[in-house]
Amino acid sequence: MREIFSIRFFAAVGAVILSFLVVSAIVGGVEPVTEEGADADTQPRRVDLIERVQRFEDEGAVFSVVDGAAASSTVLILDERRSARIVAGTPGEDRCPIGRRIGACALVADLLGESVVWFRLEPVEPGGVVEFGPIVALDDEVATLADGLQLPYAPVLTRRCDTEFESFSAFRRELGEDFVSRYTLSQRRLTDVICTV
């Protein structure tokens, strides 16, 4: 009877493991553009919906956000056929002043099916643009922002700065987080970055 655990067997297993480590080192060396100072506590949140809110249909009390959650339920009318319902207790933020809400706010939402599981109300700038924080990583057509939001981005981000940069990586190395990113509602993706220094 032949021995299973011979020197040849261990040599073959060792060769397979060594091959795996070499391939992992080669392939694992490709990383997305990231900033080393990014906040490790920020959890990524994939955004499924960014739409202009036409009006609010409050259910009882006037809609507000208290301590990071919706204090009452509301239905956000996005257009004549679409709406989004936010239930009291849904985690979220309201960054859109109450006086600007009619047609001047966008709903930024993480959805589970058609249910809103997290939301943020953001002001809409002229031209149908929503301003977000800086991008800290670009990977697979998704940009991760400093606050953890993950949004689609254009193949070429227009950089609006006094200084020209050869690439987005160079832009990030030079500026760090001293810029804002802009999401164009009509294109449904991040299209621009603007220097703030």
N, C-alpha and C positions, 0 to 999 in steps of 0.2 A: 504494500500500500504506500502511495506517495504522500509526502508531508505537504499539508496545505500551507503552513506558515514557514516557508523557506525564505532564503535570502532574496530570491527572485521576486517573491510575493511582496516583501517589504520594499524592495527597490521600485517595483511598479506603483505601489501605493504612494511612495515618496515622490515619484515623478509626477503623478497626477496632482498631488497637493502643491508641489513646486510650480507646476504649470498654472494652476488656479491662482496662486499668489502673484505670479508674474503678470497674468492677464488682468487681475484686479488692480495691480499697481499702475498698469498702463491705462486702462479704461477709467479707473477711479480718479485719475489725475485731472479729468475734465470737470470743472466746477462752474456753476453759474456765476455771473458777476454779482459779488456781494460785498458788503462793508463789514469789516471785522468788528466795528463798534456797535453793530445792530443790537438792539435790546433782546436778550435771550428770553425774557419773560413774555414777549409779545407773541401771542398765538396767531398763526395764519388763519384768515377767514376768507374763504372763496366767495366773492360777490356774484350773485346770480342775476340781479336785476338792478338797473339804474335807469329810472324814468322820471320825467317831469310830472309833478302832482298838479292836476287841474283844480281839485278842491277836496276838502275834508267833509265827510258826513259823520259827525260825532254821534256816538250812541250814549245819550244822557249828558254827562259832564263834558266840558270843553277838553279836547285832547291835550295832554301834557306828558312830559317825561319827568319822573321823580326818582332820584337815587338809581339812575341807570336802567329804568324799566318804564314801560307805558303805564300811566296811572289810570287810564280808562281805555275802553275799546273805541276804535274808529275804522271807517272805511275810506281809503284814499282812492279817489277817482283819477285814473291815469289817462284815460280817453273815453270815448262814448261806449266802448265795448269791454274795457279792461279796468279792473280795480284790484286793490290789495287790502286785505283786512288785517289790522293789527289788534290783537287781543290784549286786554289789560294783563300786565305782568310780563309781556314780551320784552326781553332785554333790548336796549337801544339808546340812541342819543338824538338830541334835537339841536342842531347847529343853525337852524334857519329861523330868524326872528319872526315872531308871530305876525307882524305887519306885512311881511313879504310873502306869506304862505300861498296866496292864490296865484298859481301859475309861475311862481318864482322859486319854488323849492323842488328838489329832486329826492326821490326815495331811493336809498342805497340799501339793498336787502340781501340777506342770506336766506334762501328758501329751502324748504323740505317739501318737495312736490309743489303745491301751490300755497303752502302755509309759510308765513313769515316767521322765522325763528330768531332773527336778529335784524335790526334796522338802524339806519341813521338818516336824518333829514339834513340835506345840504343845500345852501343857496345856489341858484343857477345864475351864472354870469351872462352878460349879453353875448349873443351868438350861440346860446345853448351849450355852455361850457360849465363843468363842475370842477372846482379846484380841490386837489388833494395834496397830501404831504409828499415828501421825497420818496423816490424809488430806491430800495436797497438791494433788490435782486431782480434779474431778468432770466426767465427760464421757461422754455416750451411755450412761447407766445403768451405767458402770464407774467405780469410784473407784481412783485411783492413790495408794498409800501412800508414805511417806517412804523406805521401803526398796525401792521399785520394784514391789511386788506390786500387781496389778490385780484387783479383786474387784467383784462386783455389789453395789449398795447399794439400800436401800429408797427409795421416792419421797420420804419424809419421814424424815430422820434425827432421832431423839430426842436432844436435847442435854441432858445432865445436868450442870448447872453452877449456881453460886450466882447468876450474872448472866444475865439474859435478853438474847438477841441477836435483832435483827430478821430476820436471814438467815444462811445458812451462810457467805456471803462476809464478812459483818461479824464473825462468829465467828472465821473464819480470820485476818482482819486483826488482830483484837484479841489472840488467843491465840498466833498463830504455830503452833508444834508442841507446845505445852503441853497436849496432850490425847491420849487413846487412843481407838481405834475398836474396836467389838465386833461380831463376826460371830455371828449366831444360827444354829445348825446346823439347827433345824427350819424356818427361813425361807429358808435358803441364801443369805443376803446380809448385808451390814453393816446394822445396825439402830440402833445407838446410838453416840454419842461422849460421852466423860466428861472433864471438865476435870481436870487434874492440879495446878493451882496454886490 
